[in-house]
Amino acid sequence: MRRSREHGAMATLMQQAPYGTWHSPISAEHVATGSVRLEQLRLDGTTAYWCENRPDDGGRGVVVCHQPGSTPVDRTPPEFSVRTRLYEYGGNAYAVHDGVIWFVNDADQRIYRLAPGQAPVACTPADTTSRSRYGDLVVDPLHQRLLFVHEIHAPDGSVEHCIAALPLAGGVPATLVSGADFYAAPRPSPAGDQLAWMAWHHPSMPWDAAAVWLAALDDAGQPHDAHQIAGGVGDAAAQPAWSPDGALHLVAERSGWLNLYRWSTAGLTPLAPHDAEFAPPLWNVGPSNYGWADDGTLIASWTQHGRWSVGRIGADSGLQRFETPWVAIDQVHVYGRSVWAIVSTPTSLPGIARLDIDTGAWEYLRSPAPLPCDGACISHAEPLSFAGDDGVMAHGFLYRPHLPGWRAPADSRPPLLVLVHGGPTICSTPHLRLAIQYWTTRGIAVLDVNYAGSTGFGRAYRERLYGAWGVADVADACAGARALVRTGLVDPARLAISGGSAGGFTALSALTFTDVFHVGASFYGISDLAALAQDTHKYEAHYTDQLIGPYPAAAERYRARSPLYHAAAVRVPVIFFQGLDDAIVPPDQTERLVAALRACGVRSTYIAFPGERHGFRRAATIARALRCEHAFYASVFGIAGSELLADAELLADHD
């Protein structure tokens, strides 16, 4: 009887309201300020460094230092922002050795040296006739120099890449290795007598054809007898790294999965072969997924079906996973008996953690940002697999509407928002993202799709997208939405789709070439594939050769799959968000499609952000875009609420 009364009391506290109108504790401002990006973890002995990109500080990149027994402190001063524009997507923008930091400053892309207690000093010359970019920085202590990938933009528009060196005190960069279209991961051996690196050529992307090269270094540090030791077309290699005893290791895809190998003159020896991937695709230079403890134990992270794990690799025992709640693990570094990494869980935002190899215990060095709500409000990811149009199983994560104390009428179903990640060669993971919880706490279901082409599922799954971009990815996004409709989990009349960059292209294509969705959002999405092939940066200049076909030979296919040339087929409202300084997907692409849709009488809202590039970094931008996206969907789905009134006014000036 007592249990029945308690249940009745709880029932009376429940508020019934339509899906989409629940009073969420998570605001757009919470999402923006809680999205501090942690990246580029580095170790200098037991001292940890990492970079924080802070939206509430204009997206400024700050190098933070944590010494044992102390609290983290900022090391780079407020007038500097640490970020390299190498390959446009950047990555490893600083190196540290004996407490001294060398970093790339965003404003001028020069390398600066920052010694403890001193002001930063420029190490590279100011450009006059060319524009230089530097990335993947690493210190070569034996030769007292800094190694990096050097990108040179000549006045005639050509772009060259090489591996270069710079004295630690500064000077003029000297080229060490050249001839390939692209380079990454220059890694000197512990003895300083060898240098390993990655290289690849157009038209391939690194995850398709990168090779690992090895050269001997003479006493002056000059490479000679360079030769390819692994990788190449159809067997991409990545992440060369040296064990403390001088054995070269790398990741290669010869089995169809990116697995770890040890190299010797006799060839490659596989380490714990597994249907898993031990490296992410190289969009940002400088990833680190493995390292060695002081007894030579190899520690590594790997991903399967979107979830990351970390553990030890034994000679006979294979993979031994550490029991942690982490589902996203980035930048693994090992020293002594500890592992450092950037980690996320299903219920906490990213943090910097240290794990004890012997006990499995772990602690945060940089705690995750506090949640704006009780943990009970979090909607947990549910793995979902469904058959695509080609019969191959596609994958994703479902987040159901969830907010304690709120429920919808029993005979109703929630709206669905399908999220399409960018890349397209990346993978969504089930770690906590406030941007997803923003929707679920309002009573909107979210499906985060790992469509054909996503990584973490093996080479065959990634290559499903080759020649089929704009077809297979669209089909998988639609199949996921249809699967949820069939099971009765979502409202078939209120389906939305949203994506950024390549994900924006998929979203726009779904809105153009199918009738599955009723509204959509494009964040700096591609609308003209031919323009992308003809007018993009060097790194992705031939990316579409594999995804679509060689241009201009396949020009008709490019046009057939470009939403811009089929605007008349769009029948539903679309909202667009665009950074005006975007060099990857220039504003012109978005603006032409908006004009074409408006000419066809399609409701098209265009919101541009001066000073933003490809991927929004400023808190005000992130918050405003989310509020406008929400108000736009609400207006289409007939969702009313007090928080939407002011946001609806934001849209009025852009429709």
N, C-alpha and C positions, 0 to 999 in steps of 0.2 A: 504493500500500500504506500509506504514511504517513497519508494522509487517512482511510483506512478505520479505522486504529487509533485516530486522534483521535476519529472519530465513535463508535467503540465505547466509548471512555473517557467521552465525554459521556453516552452512553446509560446507562452504569452509574451515573452521578451523578443521573440523573432519578429522582425519587420518584413512585411511582404511588399515587394515593389517589383515592377517589371525589370527584366534583364536590361542592363545598360544604364539603369538609373540609381544603382546602389551608391551610398555615400562613402566613397573610398577615402582611407586615410593617406593615400599616396598621391601627391600632387605632381604636376609636371615639373615644378621647381625641385621637388625631391629627386625626381629622376635625373634632372640635369646636374644638380650639385652632388648627387651620389654616384655619378659616373666618372669619378677620377680614374684615369687609366694608369695602371701600374705595369711597367715594362722594363726591359733591359737590366735585369738583375745581374750583378757582378760581385765577385768576391776578391778581396785583397787580404789573404790569410783568413782570419775569422771575422774580419770587418766586412759587412755587407753594404752594397750600394744598389740603388735602383733609381729609375726615373719615374716621376709622377707628372702626368699631363692633367692640369687642373682647369676644368671648365669655368669655375668661378674666378679664375685669374686670366681670362682671355685665352684659355687653352695653353698656357705657358708650360714648358717642360722644365722640371726641376730635378737635379740630382740630389738624392737624399742618402745620408750615411747613417748606418747603425753599427756602433761598436759594442762589444759584449758588456753587459751590465749597464748600458745607458739607454736613453730614449733617442729615436731617430731625429736627426737635424738636417736642415737644408744646407747643401754645400755650394750650390751655384747662386750668385747674387740675383736680386730681383730684376736687374736691367738685362739679364740674359735669359734666353729660352733655348733649351737643349733639344735640337731636332735636326736631323739631316734629311735632305730632299733627294738623296741618292735613289735612283729608279722611281722617283716620285713618292713611293710608299715608305722610304726610310728604313729605320731599324736601329742598328747598333751605332748610336751617335756619340759614344764616349768610351774611354778606356781608363783604367786606374791601375797604378803600380806604386807601392810604397807610400800611399797616402796622397799622391799627386794625380790629378784628374786632367785628361785631355778631352775636350768636348767640342762638338760642332754647334755653333750659335746659329739659331734659325734666321735671324735678320740678314746676316751677310754670308752665311755658310762657310765661314772661316773656322779653322781649328784654333782653340785657345788652350793654354796651359794654366792650370789652377793649382798652385801649391798651398799647403795649409797656412792660414794666416795672411795670405797675399791676395792681391787682386788678379783677375784673369789677364793673361798676356797673349796677344795674337801670335800664333806660330806660323801661319801661312800668309803669303802676300795678298794684298788686296788686288782683285782682278781688274784689269783695264781692257784687254782685248778679248778675253774669254771669261766664261763663268765656270768656276770649279765647284764641284760638290765632293764631299768625302764621307765615307761610311764604312761600317764593319771594322772599326778601329781596334787594334790589338797592339800591346807593347811587346817588342822583341828586346828583352833586357840584355842579352849577351852582346848585341850590336848597338845597344843604346839608341834605339830608334822606334818610331811608331810605324806600323804597317796598316794599310787601308786600301779600299777600293777607291780609285780616283775617277771621277766623271768630269769630262771636259766638254763644255758647250762652246763651239767655235762660232765666230761671227757669221759664217756662212750657213749656220743652222745645223751643221753636222755635230754628232755626239760620239765621243770616243770613251772607252773604258780601259783601265789597266789596274794592275796592282802596283802600288807605289810605296815609298818609304820616306820618312821625314826624321831628321835628328830630333831627339826629345826636347831640345831647347828651341827648336823651330828652324825654319829655313825654306828652301825651295824643294818641293816634292821631286823625288827621283824615281823614274819608272823602273820597276824590276821585271814585270811580266806583262806582255802585250800580245795582241794578235787575235784574240777571241772577241766576240761581240760583248760578252758579259763575264763578270768575275764575282766571286764571293768567297768568304771564309779563308783569308790568308792565315795559316797557322804554322808558326815555327816550332820545330821539335824542341824538347826540353834541353837537349845538348846544343841547340843552335846551329846544327850542321845540316839541317834539312828544312824544306818549306813545302807544305801541302796547301792546295787551294782548289776551288771549284771553278769551272769554266763551261760555257755553252755558247751556241751560235743561233742566230736567226735561221729558220723561222720558229725554232723550238722554245718552249718555256722550260724553266729549270727542272720541274717535276717530270718532264718528258725526256730530257736528253742531257742533263748536266753530268759532267765527268769530273772525277777527282784526279788531280795531277800531283806529281811529286818531283822535286828537284833537290839536288845537293847545293849547299851554300859554302862558298869559299870563306877564307878568313875575313874578307871585307864584307861578307854578307851578300855577295852577288850570286844569283842562282845559275846553275849550269846542269846539263844532262837532264833536262825536264822531259818527263814521259807520263803518259796517261796510265793510271793503274786500275781504274774502275769506272763504271758508268758509261754513258753515251746513249745514243738513240735507242729507245725501247728498254733501257735498263738504267734509269736515272740514279745518280748517287748524290749524297748530301752529307753535310755535317762531318767533315774530317776532323778528328781530334786525336791527340797523343796521350797515351797512358803515361803515368809517371816513369815507367821503365823504358819509355821510348818506342812503344809499339803503336803503329798508326791504326786507328779504327775509323769506320765510316758507316753510313746507312745506304743501302742499295735496294733496288726493287726487282732484282733478277727472279725472285720467286713469285712476282705479282703482288708482293706486299713489301713495304719499306721496313726491312729488318736490319739488325746490326751485324757487322762483319769485322773481323780482324784481318789486316793485310800483312802479308810477308812476301818475300820474293817468290815463294811457292804459289802465291795466289790469295784468294779470299777464303776465310774460314767463317762459316755462319755461327752466330752465337744465339742459342735459344730460338730456332725458327718458329714462327708463330703467325697465325692469321691476324695480324695486328700491324699497326704502323707506328714507327718509332721516331717520326719527324713530321712536322706540318709542312704544307707547301710553302715555298720560299717567296712570300709576298714582302716580308720584312727581313732584311739581312740580320744575321747574328743570332739565330735561334740556338738553344742548347737543350738537349734532351737526355744527356747522359754524362757521367763522370765517375771518378774512382775514389774509394775510401783509402785510408792510409795503409790498409793491408792488401790493397790491390783489388778489392771487391768492386765489381762493376755495378753501378746503380743507374737505372734508366727509367724513363716514362714512356708509355705507349697508349694508343687509343684504339678502341674497338667500338663500333656503332655509336660514335659520338661521345663516349665516356672515357676519360683519361685515368690511368692508374700509374703508380710508381712502385718500384720494387728492385730487388737484387737479381742479378743473373749469375747463376752458378754453372760451373763447367759441366756438371752432371745433373743438377736438379732443375734446370730450366728457369722459368720465371717464378719468383717468389714475391707475391704482391704484399706490400705493407697495407695494413688495415687502417684506412683513413676515410673520412667523409668526402674527400676531394673528388670532384668530377671534372674539373678543368685544372690542368697543371701546365705551367709554362716556365721556361727558363730554369731548368734543373742544374744546380751546381753542387759539387761535393767537395768537402774539405775535412780531413781528419775522420771523425766518426759521425759526421752530420751531413744532412742534405738540406739545401735551401731551395725554395721554389716560390713562384707566384701561384697561389691556389685560390679556388673558389669552391663552394659547396652549394647544394640546392637551397640552403636557407641563409647563406651569408655572402656578402659581396667580396670582391677580391682582396686578398691580404698577402703579406710576405710571411712564410712559415719556415721553421727549422725543425727537421725531424731527426731523432736519434736513431741511428742505424741498428744499434744493439737492442734497444727496448721497444722501438716503434712509437714511442711517445713523441708528441710534437707540440710546438708552441708558436704563437704569432710573434713576429718581431715588429711588424707593422699591422696592427689590427684592422679588420675590415671596417669600413664606414658604418656607423650605427644605422639601423633600419628606422624608417619613419613610422613603422607600425609594429604591432605585436607579431611575433613569429607565427602565431596561429592563423594569420591572414594570408600566409604564403600558399599559393597554388603550386603543387609539386608536379614536375614533368612526368608524363606517362609515355614510355616508349610505344611507338605506333608504327606498324608496318602494313602496307597495303599494296595491292597489285597495280602496277602501271599499265598503260595501254599496250606495252610490248610483252606483258606477262611477267616481267621482272619485278620483284618486290622493291618498292621504294620505302623510305623511312622518314620518321619525324618524331616530334615530341608534342603531345597534347597537354595543354594547360586548361583545366576546367574552370568555369567561373566559381569564385570562392571568396566569401567574406563572412566571418562569424557574425551571427545576429541578423543576417539578411537571407531572404529567399524570394524566389519568383513564383508566380502562380503555377500550380502543378501541371496545367495543360499547356504551358508555354515552353519554348526552347530558346536558348540564347543565340545572339548573333555570333558569327565566326569571323575572326581575322586570321588569314593565312599570311605568315611571314616568310619571305624568300631571301635567304642570305646572299651576300655579294660574292665576288670572286670571278666566275662561279666556283672556282676551285678552292673552296674552304669547307668547313663543317660547323654546324651548330651543335652546341653541347648543352646539357641540362643544368648548367649552373644558374644561380639566381641572377635575374636581370630585372631591375625595377621597371624597365620599360614594358616588360611583359606583365608584371604584376599590376601595373597601372590599369591595364585592360581587365584582367581577371577580377580585380577587386571592385570593378564597376559592373560586373555581370556579363562580361564578354569573353567567349572562349577564344583560345589562341592555338593555332597549329603552326609549329616551327618546322619547316620541311627541309630535309636533307635529300634533295632531288638528285636525279642522275647527274653525275659530274662532281658530286661532293666527295671529299676525301675522308679517310678513315674506314672505308669499306673495300679497299683493294683497288688495284689498277683497272680491273675489268669494269667495276662500277663507275669509276671516274671516266673511263673512256666511252661509256654509254652516251656521253654528251658530244663526242667528237663527230662533227658533221651534222649534229642534231640540236644545236643550241637554238632556242626559240621554238623547239618542238618537244623534245623529251622532257626538258625542265618544266615547260608549261603543262604537259600532260600529267606529270607527277603532282604538280601543285593542284591541278583540277581533280586528279584521282583522290588525293587526300581529302579535299573538301567533300567530294561525293561520298567517300567512305563514311565520313561523319554524318552526313545527311541520311544515308541508308540506315545507320544504326540509331537514328532518332536523337542524336546528341546535340544537334544544332538546328537552327531555324533555316530551312531551305530557301527562304525569301530574303535572308539578310546575311549575305556572304561578302566579305571584303578581302582584298589582297593588297599587300604592301611590300615594297622592297627598295633597296638602295643600290646604286651603281649597276652591276650585272643583275642583281636581284630586281632593280627597278625595270630593267629591260624585260625580265620574265613577267613581272607584274603587268607591265604595259602590253606585252604580247598576249597574256591571258585575257585582258580586257578587250583587246582588238580582235583576236581570232577565235574566242570561245564566248559562250553565253552563260558561263558558270557563275560569274561574280556580278554583284550589283553596284559596286563602288570600288575605287582603288586609289592608292597613293604611290607616287614615284619620288624617291629621294635621289636627285642627281642621276636619274636613270638614262640609259642609252635608248634612243629612239631611231637613230639613223645608223645602221651598221656600216654602210659604205663610208660615211663621214668618220666613223670610229677607225676604220681601217686606214683611211687616208690622212687623218689629222689627229693622231694620238702620239704619246711619247714613245721613245725608243723601246722601253722594256716590253710594252704590249703591242708593238707595231705589227707583229705577225701572229698575235694570239688568236685572232679570228680565222687564220688559215686552217687550223685544226677544228675549231668550233663550228665554222661555217663552210669554209673552202678557200682556196687561194684567190686573192683579189688582184686583178679585175676579171680573171677567168670565170669566177662564180658570181659575177655582178648581178645577174638576174636573181640568184638565190638571196643575195644580200637585200635586194629591194623587196623581194617577196616576203621576207621575214621582218622587215623594218616597220614598226608601228606608224612611223611618220607618213608613209605612203599609203596607208590604209585607214586614215583617220575617219573616213566615212563609215567604216564598219563599227566604230565605237558607239555604243548606245547608252552608256552609263556615265555618271559623273566621275571626274578624276581630279585629284589635287596634286600639285607639283611643288617640290621644294628644291632650291638650287643655290649653290654657292657661286657668287659672281667671279671668284678668282680660281675656279676649278679648271685645271689644265688637263685633266684626264677625260672628263665629259664636259666640254665647254658649254656655257649657258645657251649658246645659239641652238644647240640640239633641242633643249627643253623648250625654248621660246618658239621655235618653228612648229613644234607639235601642238603647243598651246594655241597658237594662231590658227592652225589647221582645224583643230577640234572646235574652236569657237566659230569658225566659218561654217562648220557643219551643224551648229546649234547645240553642241554638247557642252554641258556645264563644266568649265575648266577653271580651277583656281590656281593661280601661279604666285608663289611667295619666294622672293629672292633675298639673299643675305649677302650684302657687301662684306668683303674681307674674309669670307669663308671659302675654303677650298673643298677638295673631295673628301667628305667625311667631316661632319660638323664638330667643332671643338669648344665653342663658347657656350657657357651655361644659358645665356639669354636666348641664343639660337635654338639650342636643344629644347628648352622649355616651350618656346613659342611654337616651334614646329609641332610638338606633340599636342599642345592644346588645340592648335588649328586642325590637325588631323582628326582629333577626337570630335570637335565640333562639326567637321565636315561629314563624318560618318553618321553622327547623330541626326544631322539635318536630312540625310538620305533615308535613314532607317526610322525616322519619326520618333526619336528618343528626345524627351524633354527633361530639363532639369535646371536648377538655379545656377549651377556652376557653368553651364553652357551658354548662358545669356551673353556674358561679356565676350566669351570666345567667339560667338557667332558674329559679333560686331567686328572682330579682327578679320573675318573672312570677307565681309561686305566690300572692303576696299580692293579686293583682289579678284573677285569673280568677274 
